[in-house]
Amino acid sequence: MSIELANESGVDVPAELIIDAARFAVNAMDVNPAALLSVLCVDEDTMADMHVQWMDLPGPTDVMSFPMDELVPGGRPDATDPGPAILGDIVLCPDFARKQAREAKRSFEHELAMLTIHGVLHLLGYDHAEPEEEREMFGLQNRILDAFYAERHRRAQEQRQTDRDSRLLSNIGFTGVEGGSPAPGAPTRSEEDRG
């Protein structure tokens, strides 16, 4: 999965979090791993212009998605090698998202992760124009977001444990062989001395 992020918003955004959220959502939806996706962060004026141009609605919004029209089953019949599918573009407005997060008493980072997942679902054809569609899309969005946070928590715990193990091994003088770490299963110096 290739994800490109461009930040033209003038706001410092957690790029790694946005990319991780997009990648997690795409994987959760079982999209081909060769797919391409771009995420663009823009300022409120740019988002307002896009909102009017594409949705005929005034003012800025939090996220817009632009799926590629080429995502048709089977692709083009005259293509020899279809290559990676381009899912489309997600456009985020960090300024708008920050205000929205504050009003909802959520963190800015959480808001961006949620909006990114929301954008991915729109790229995959989900919508919330009708009440039934809204229930389906937001239910799926919340399940993916919960699983995303659970995975991040698990990885953070693993990293903390690895860091603790490394400090402990370093404190007791077990830092490996000169010039690098011993191969797995290779005897340590103290084992060689005993042998």
PAZAPA-4460 file (N, C-alpha, C; in steps of 0.05 Angstrom, whole numbers, plus 32768, in hexadecimal, padded with zeros to 4 digits):
% residues 195
    n_x    n_y    n_z   ca_x   ca_y   ca_z    c_x    c_y    c_z   seq   type   mol
   8011   7FE8   8000   8000   8000   8000   8012   8019   8000     1      M     A
   800F   8029   7FEC   801E   8042   7FEB   800B   8059   7FF2     2      S     A
   8013   8068   8006   8003   807F   800F   8015   8098   800E     3      I     A
   800D   80AC   7FFF   801B   80C5   7FFF   800C   80DA   800E     4      E     A
   801A   80E9   801E   800D   80FF   802D   801B   8119   8027     5      L     A
   800B   812D   801F   8015   8148   801B   8006   815B   802D     6      A     A
   8015   816B   803B   8009   817E   804E   800C   819A   8044     7      N     A
   7FF7   81A6   803A   7FF7   81C1   8030   7FE5   81D3   8041     8      E     A
   7FE0   81C9   805A   7FCC   81D7   806B   7FD9   81ED   807C     9      S     A
   7FF3   81ED   8080   8000   8200   8092   7FFD   81F7   80AF    10      G     A
   7FF2   81E0   80B4   7FEE   81D5   80CF   8000   81BD   80D2    11      V     A
   800E   81BB   80E9   801E   81A3   80EE   800B   818C   80F4    12      D     A
   800D   8177   80E3   7FFB   815F   80E7   800C   8147   80ED    13      V     A
   8000   8133   80FC   800E   811A   8101   800D   8108   80E9    14      P     A
   8020   810D   80D6   8020   80FF   80BD   8021   80E0   80C0    15      A     A
   8031   80D7   80D2   8033   80BA   80D6   8019   80AE   80DF    16      E     A
   800B   80BC   80F1   7FF1   80B2   80FA   7FDC   80B1   80E3    17      L     A
   7FDC   80C6   80D3   7FC9   80C6   80BC   7FCF   80AF   80A9    18      I     A
   7FE9   80AC   80A2   7FF0   8096   8090   7FEA   807B   809C    19      I     A
   7FF0   8077   80B6   7FEA   805E   80C4   7FCC   8058   80C4    20      D     A
   7FBB   806D   80C9   7F9E   806A   80C9   7F94   8062   80AE    21      A     A
   7F9E   806F   8099   7F96   8069   807E   7F9E   804C   8077    22      A     A
   7FB6   8045   807D   7FC0   802A   8077   7FB0   8015   8086    23      R     A
   7FAA   801A   809F   7F9B   8007   80AF   7F7F   8003   80A3    24      F     A
   7F72   8019   809C   7F56   8018   8091   7F56   8009   8077    25      A     A
   7F69   800E   8066   7F6B   8001   804C   7F6F   7FE3   8050    26      V     A
   7F81   7FDC   8062   7F86   7FBF   8068   7F6D   7FB2   8074    27      N     A
   7F60   7FC1   8086   7F48   7FB6   8093   7F32   7FB0   807F    28      A     A
   7F31   7FC0   806A   7F1D   7FBD   8055   7F26   7FAA   803F    29      M     A
   7F3E   7F9D   8043   7F48   7F88   8031   7F4C   7F92   8015    30      D     A
   7F57   7FAB   8013   7F5E   7FB6   7FF9   7F79   7FAB   7FF1    31      V     A
   7F7C   7FA7   7FD7   7F95   7F9D   7FCC   7FAD   7FAD   7FD7    32      N     A
   7FC2   7FA0   7FE1   7FD8   7FAF   7FED   7FE8   7FBF   7FD8    33      P     A
   7FE4   7FBB   7FBF   7FF2   7FCB   7FAA   7FE3   7FE5   7FA4    34      A     A
   7FCD   7FEB   7FB2   7FBD   8003   7FAD   7FCD   801C   7FB5    35      A     A
   7FC6   8032   7FA8   7FD2   804C   7FAD   7FBD   805F   7FB8    36      L     A
   7FC5   8070   7FCB   7FB3   8083   7FD7   7FC3   809C   7FDD    37      L     A
   7FB6   80B3   7FDA   7FC3   80CC   7FE2   7FB1   80DB   7FF6    38      S     A
   7FBE   80E8   8008   7FB1   80F8   801C   7FBC   8115   801A    39      V     A
   7FAB   8128   8019   7FB3   8144   8016   7FA6   8154   802D    40      L     A
   7FB6   8163   803B   7FAC   8174   8050   7FAC   8191   8045    41      C     A
   7F96   819E   8048   7F93   81B9   803C   7F88   81CD   8051    42      V     A
   7F8A   81E6   804B   7F80   81FB   805E   7F62   81FE   8059    43      D     A
   7F55   820E   806B   7F38   8210   806A   7F2E   821E   8050    44      E     A
   7F3D   8231   8046   7F34   823E   802D   7F34   822B   8016    45      D     A
   7F49   821B   8014   7F4B   8207   7FFE   7F35   81F3   8001    46      T     A
   7F30   81E9   8019   7F1B   81D6   801E   7EFF   81E2   8017    47      M     A
   7EFB   81FB   801E   7EE1   8208   8018   7EDD   8209   7FFA    48      A     A
   7EF3   8210   7FEB   7EF1   8211   7FCE   7EEA   81F5   7FC3    49      D     A
   7EF7   81E1   7FCD   7EF2   81C5   7FC4   7ED5   81BC   7FCB    50      M     A
   7ECC   81C4   7FE2   7EB2   81BC   7FEC   7E9C   81C8   7FDA    51      H     A
   7EA0   81E1   7FD2   7E8D   81EE   7FBF   7E8F   81E1   7FA4    52      V     A
   7EA7   81DD   7F9A   7EAB   81D3   7F7F   7EA0   81B7   7F7C    53      Q     A
   7EA5   81A5   7F8F   7E9F   8189   7F8C   7E85   8181   7F99    54      W     A
   7E7C   818F   7FAE   7E64   8187   7FBC   7E4E   819C   7FBB    55      M     A
   7E55   81B3   7FB0   7E43   81C9   7FAF   7E38   81D1   7FCA    56      D     A
   7E4A   81D0   7FDE   7E44   81D7   7FFA   7E57   81ED   8003    57      L     A
   7E4C   8201   8012   7E5D   8217   801A   7E70   8210   8032    58      P     A
   7E86   821E   8034   7E98   821C   804A   7EA9   8203   804A    59      G     A
   7EBD   8203   805B   7ECF   81EC   805C   7EC1   81D4   806A    60      P     A
   7ECE   81BD   8067   7EC5   81A4   8074   7EDD   8196   807F    61      T     A
   7ED9   8180   808C   7EF0   8172   8099   7EFF   8160   8086    62      D     A
   7EF1   8150   8075   7EFE   813D   8063   7EED   813A   804A    63      V     A
   7EFB   8137   8034   7EEE   8130   801A   7EFE   811A   800D    64      M     A
   7EF0   8108   7FFF   7EFD   80F2   7FF2   7EF7   80F3   7FD4    65      S     A
   7F0B   80ED   7FC4   7F09   80ED   7FA7   7F11   80D2   7F9D    66      F     A
   7EFE   80BF   7F9B   7F06   80A4   7F91   7F0C   80A6   7F73    67      P     A
   7F1E   8094   7F6A   7F25   8092   7F4E   7F0E   8085   7F3F    68      M     A
   7F08   808F   7F28   7EF3   8083   7F17   7EFB   8069   7F0C    69      D     A
   7F15   8063   7F0A   7F1E   804B   7EFD   7F1A   8032   7F0E    70      E     A
   7F10   8035   7F27   7F0C   801E   7F38   7EF3   800F   7F30    71      L     A
   7EF6   8000   7F1A   7EDF   7FF1   7F0F   7EE8   7FD4   7F0F    72      V     A
   7ED7   7FC1   7F17   7EE0   7FA5   7F17   7EEB   7F9D   7EFB    73      P     A
   7F02   7F91   7EFC   7F0F   7F87   7EE3   7F21   7F9C   7ED6    74      G     A
   7F1E   7FB5   7EDD   7F2F   7FCA   7ED2   7F2A   7FCE   7EB4    75      G     A
   7F3D   7FDA   7EA7   7F3A   7FDF   7E8A   7F40   7FC5   7E7B    76      R     A
   7F30   7FBD   7E68   7F34   7FA4   7E59   7F4D   7FA5   7E47    77      P     A
   7F56   7FBD   7E3F   7F6C   7FBF   7E2D   7F87   7FC2   7E3C    78      D     A
   7F86   7FC3   7E56   7F9F   7FC6   7E66   7FAD   7FAB   7E67    79      A     A
   7FC8   7FAB   7E61   7FD7   7F92   7E63   7FDD   7F8C   7E80    80      T     A
   7FE6   7FA0   7E8F   7FEC   7F9C   7EAB   7FDE   7FB2   7EBA    81      D     A
   7FC9   7FAB   7ECA   7FBA   7FC0   7ED7   7FCA   7FD1   7EEA    82      P     A
   7FDF   7FC6   7EF6   7FEF   7FD5   7F09   7FDF   7FDA   7F22    83      G     A
   7FEB   7FE9   7F35   7FDD   7FEE   7F4E   7FC5   8000   7F4B    84      P     A
   7FB0   7FFA   7F59   7F98   800A   7F58   7F9C   8024   7F67    85      A     A
   7F91   8039   7F5D   7F93   8053   7F6A   7F77   8057   7F78    86      I     A
   7F77   8056   7F92   7F5E   805A   7FA1   7F53   8076   7F9D    87      L     A
   7F64   8089   7F9F   7F5B   80A5   7F9C   7F69   80B7   7FB0    88      G     A
   7F5C   80CD   7FB6   7F68   80E2   7FC7   7F56   80E8   7FDF    89      D     A
   7F62   80EB   7FF6   7F54   80F5   800E   7F5E   8111   8013    90      I     A
   7F4C   8123   8017   7F54   813F   801D   7F4A   8145   803A    91      V     A
   7F5D   814C   804B   7F57   8153   8067   7F5B   8171   806B    92      L     A
   7F4C   817C   807D   7F4F   8198   8085   7F56   8199   80A3    93      C     A
   7F70   8199   80AA   7F78   8198   80C6   7F6C   81AF   80D7    94      P     A
   7F6B   81C8   80CC   7F5F   81DE   80DC   7F42   81D8   80E3    95      D     A
   7F33   81CF   80D0   7F17   81C8   80D5   7F15   81B1   80E9    96      F     A
   7F26   819D   80E5   7F26   8185   80F6   7F2D   818C   8113    97      A     A
   7F40   819F   8116   7F48   81A7   8132   7F30   81B4   8140    98      R     A
   7F22   81C6   8132   7F0A   81D2   813F   7EF4   81BE   8145    99      K     A
   7EF0   81AC   8132   7EDC   8196   8136   7EE4   8185   814E   100      Q     A
   7EFD   817E   8150   7F07   816D   8167   7F02   817C   8181   101      A     A
   7F08   8195   8182   7F05   81A5   819A   7EE8   81A5   81A3   102      R     A
   7ED5   81A9   8190   7EB9   81A9   8196   7EAF   818E   81A0   103      E     A
   7EBA   8179   8195   7EB2   815E   819D   7EC2   8153   81B4   104      A     A
   7ED5   8163   81BF   7EE6   815B   81D5   7EF6   8142   81CF   105      K     A
   7F01   8142   81B6   7F13   812D   81AD   7F2E   8139   81A7   106      R     A
   7F42   8128   81A6   7F5D   8133   819F   7F5E   8138   8181   107      S     A
   7F70   814A   8179   7F74   8150   815D   7F7E   8137   814E   108      F     A
   7F90   8128   815B   7F9A   810F   814E   7F84   80FB   814A   109      E     A
   7F72   80F8   815D   7F5C   80E5   815A   7F4A   80EE   8143   110      H     A
   7F45   8108   8142   7F33   8112   812D   7F3F   810C   8111   111      E     A
   7F59   8111   810E   7F66   810C   80F4   7F66   80EE   80ED   112      L     A
   7F6B   80DD   8101   7F6A   80C0   80FC   7F4E   80B7   80F3   113      A     A
   7F3A   80C1   8101   7F1E   80BB   80FB   7F16   80C5   80DF   114      M     A
   7F1E   80DE   80D9   7F18   80E9   80BF   7F26   80DA   80A8   115      L     A
   7F3E   80D1   80AD   7F4D   80C2   8099   7F3F   80A8   8093   116      T     A
   7F37   809A   80A8   7F28   8081   80A4   7F0D   8086   8096   117      I     A
   7F00   809C   809D   7EE7   80A4   8090   7EEC   80A9   8072   118      H     A
   7F02   80B6   806C   7F09   80BC   8050   7F0E   80A2   8040   119      G     A
   7F1C   808F   804D   7F21   8075   803F   7F07   8068   8039   120      V     A
   7EF4   8067   804C   7EDB   805A   8047   7ECB   8067   8030   121      L     A
   7ECD   8082   802F   7EC0   808F   8018   7ECD   8087   7FFD   122      H     A
   7EE8   8084   7FFD   7EF5   807B   7FE5   7EEC   8060   7FDC   123      L     A
   7EE4   804F   7FF0   7EDC   8034   7FEA   7EBE   8032   7FE5   124      L     A
   7EB0   8049   7FE3   7E94   8048   7FDB   7E80   804B   7FF1   125      G     A
   7E89   804E   800A   7E76   8052   8020   7E6D   806F   8021   126      Y     A
   7E54   8073   8029   7E48   808D   802B   7E36   808F   8043   127      D     A
   7E2D   80A7   804A   7E1C   80AA   8061   7E05   80BE   805B   128      H     A
   7DFC   80BE   8042   7DE6   80CF   803A   7DCB   80C6   8046   129      A     A
   7DC7   80AC   8048   7DAF   80A1   8052   7DB4   8095   806E   130      E     A
   7DA0   8095   8080   7DA4   808B   809B   7DB0   806F   809D   131      P     A
   7DA7   805D   808C   7DB1   8042   808C   7DCE   8041   8084   132      E     A
   7DD5   8051   806F   7DF1   8053   8066   7E03   805F   807C   133      E     A
   7DF8   8073   808A   7E07   8080   809F   7E0D   806C   80B5   134      E     A
   7DF9   805D   80BE   7DFE   8049   80D3   7E13   8035   80CA   135      R     A
   7E12   802B   80B1   7E25   8018   80A8   7E41   8024   80A7   136      E     A
   7E44   803C   809B   7E5E   8048   8098   7E6B   8050   80B2   137      M     A
   7E5B   805D   80C4   7E67   8066   80DD   7E6C   804E   80F0   138      F     A
   7E5C   8039   80EE   7E61   8021   80FD   7E7C   8014   80F5   139      G     A
   7E80   8012   80DA   7E99   8007   80D0   7EB0   8019   80D7   140      L     A
   7EAC   8033   80D4   7EC1   8047   80DB   7ECA   8043   80F8   141      Q     A
   7EB7   8041   810A   7EBD   803E   8127   7ECB   8024   812D   142      N     A
   7EC3   800E   811F   7ED1   7FF4   8124   7EEE   7FF5   811A   143      R     A
   7EF2   8002   8103   7F0D   8004   80F8   7F1E   8016   810A   144      I     A
   7F13   802C   8114   7F21   803E   8125   7F28   8031   813F   145      L     A
   7F16   8022   814B   7F1C   8013   8164   7F32   7FFF   815F   146      D     A
   7F31   7FF0   8149   7F46   7FDC   8143   7F61   7FEA   813E   147      A     A
   7F60   8001   8131   7F78   8010   812C   7F86   8018   8146   148      F     A
   7F76   8022   8159   7F82   802A   8173   7F8B   8012   8183   149      Y     A
   7F7D   7FFC   8181   7F86   7FE3   818F   7FA1   7FDA   8184   150      A     A
   7FA4   7FDB   816A   7FBD   7FD3   815D   7FD4   7FE6   8165   151      E     A
   7FCF   8000   8165   7FE3   8013   816D   7FEB   800F   818A   152      R     A
   7FD8   8009   819B   7FDD   8004   81B7   7FEF   7FEB   81BA   153      H     A
   7FE8   7FD6   81AB   7FF7   7FBD   81AC   8014   7FC2   81A4   154      R     A
   8018   7FD1   818E   8033   7FD6   8183   8042   7FE7   8197   155      R     A
   8035   7FFA   81A4   8043   800B   81B8   804B   7FFB   81D0   156      A     A
   803A   7FE8   81D9   8042   7FD6   81EF   805A   7FC5   81E8   157      Q     A
   805A   7FBA   81CF   8070   7FAA   81C6   808A   7FBA   81C6   158      E     A
   8088   7FD3   81BC   80A0   7FE4   81BB   80AA   7FEA   81D7   159      Q     A
   8098   7FF0   81EA   80A1   7FF5   8205   80AF   7FDD   8211   160      R     A
   80A4   7FC5   820B   80B0   7FAD   8216   80CB   7FA8   8209   161      Q     A
   80CE   7FAD   81F0   80E8   7FAA   81E2   80FC   7FBE   81EE   162      T     A
   80F4   7FD6   81F3   8105   7FEA   81FF   810E   7FE2   821B   163      D     A
   80FB   7FD8   822B   8102   7FCF   8246   8116   7FB8   8244   164      R     A
   8111   7FA5   8233   8123   7F8D   8230   813F   7F96   8228   165      D     A
   8140   7FA9   8215   815A   7FB3   820C   8169   7FC1   8223   166      S     A
   815B   7FD1   8233   8168   7FDF   8249   8172   7FCA   825E   167      R     A
   8161   7FB6   8264   8169   7FA2   8277   8181   7F93   826D   168      L     A
   8181   7F8A   8255   8198   7F7B   824A   81B1   7F8C   824A   169      L     A
   81AE   7FA6   8244   81C5   7FB8   8244   81CF   7FBC   8261   170      S     A
   81BD   7FBE   8274   81C5   7FC2   8290   81D4   7FAA   829C   171      N     A
   81CE   7F92   8293   81DC   7F7B   829D   81F4   7F73   828C   172      I     A
   81FA   7F85   8279   8212   7F80   8269   820F   7F6D   8251   173      G     A
   81F6   7F67   824B   81F1   7F55   8234   81EA   7F66   821C   174      F     A
   81FF   7F6F   820E   81FA   7F81   81F7   8201   7F73   81DD   175      T     A
   8207   7F5A   81DD   820E   7F4C   81C4   822B   7F4A   81C0   176      G     A
   8233   7F42   81A8   824E   7F3E   81A0   8259   7F58   8194   177      V     A
   8274   7F5D   8197   827F   7F74   818C   8278   7F76   816E   178      E     A
   8272   7F8E   8166   826C   7F93   814A   824F   7F8B   8142   179      G     A
   823F   7F84   8156   8223   7F7D   814F   8218   7F69   8162   180      G     A
   8200   7F62   815E   81F2   7F4F   8170   81F8   7F33   8166   181      S     A
   81F8   7F20   8179   81FC   7F04   8171   81E4   7EFA   8161   182      P     A
   81E9   7EE7   8150   81D4   7EDA   8141   81C1   7ECC   8154   183      A     A
   81A8   7ECA   814E   8195   7EBB   815F   819F   7E9F   8164   184      P     A
   81A1   7E97   817E   81A9   7E7C   8185   81C8   7E7A   8188   185      G     A
   81D7   7E8F   8181   81F4   7E8E   8183   81FC   7E91   81A1   186      A     A
   8211   7E83   81A9   8219   7E85   81C6   8223   7EA1   81CC   187      P     A
   821E   7EAA   81E4   8228   7EC4   81ED   8244   7EBF   81F8   188      T     A
   8252   7ED5   81FE   826E   7ED3   8208   826F   7EC2   8221   189      R     A
   825C   7EC7   8233   825D   7EB8   824C   8259   7E9A   8247   190      S     A
   8249   7E93   8234   8245   7E76   822D   825E   7E6B   8220   191      E     A
   826C   7E7A   8210   8285   7E71   8204   829A   7E6D   8219   192      E     A
   829B   7E7F   822D   82AF   7E7C   8243   82AB   7E64   8253   193      D     A
   8291   7E5C   8257   828B   7E44   8267   8292   7E2B   8257   194      R     A
   8290   7E2D   823C   8293   7E15   822C   82AF   7E0E   8228   195      G     A
***
